[in-house]
């Protein structure tokens, strides 16, 4: 059961501060038709896959179709996201009472940027892929 809209905004902003929680998202969740990526918005930080799916949902599937995996290619994921957001209009953030894009890229980067170990691991995975491609 969802709380009222304003308390839900505070809950979502506490765990997933990178997105603006709109009345439309609240209604979708209230009626039980939310995709899996939005069901746990107020309970916990979304996983990388859920975050990618939430971005697709928020920006529209047609706008962001073919988005890359944030775990394997963080830099290009962000570039693609920036490009997709350039055509989006800003929304009023009720919690801060100002106009903002629906996804705050600075906060998204802070919350999901890969650690040094993850980047190192991805580097070696890409190196192995390159070596096996050559054979």
Secondary structure, DSSP 4 states (H G I P E B T S, - for coil): ----HHHHHHHHHHH-TTB---HHHHHHHHTT---HHHHTTTTSPPPHHHHHHHHHHHH-HHHHTTPPPTTT-HHHHHHHHHHHHTTPPPEEETTTTEEE-SB-HHHHHHHHPPPHHHHHHHHHHHHHHHHHHH-
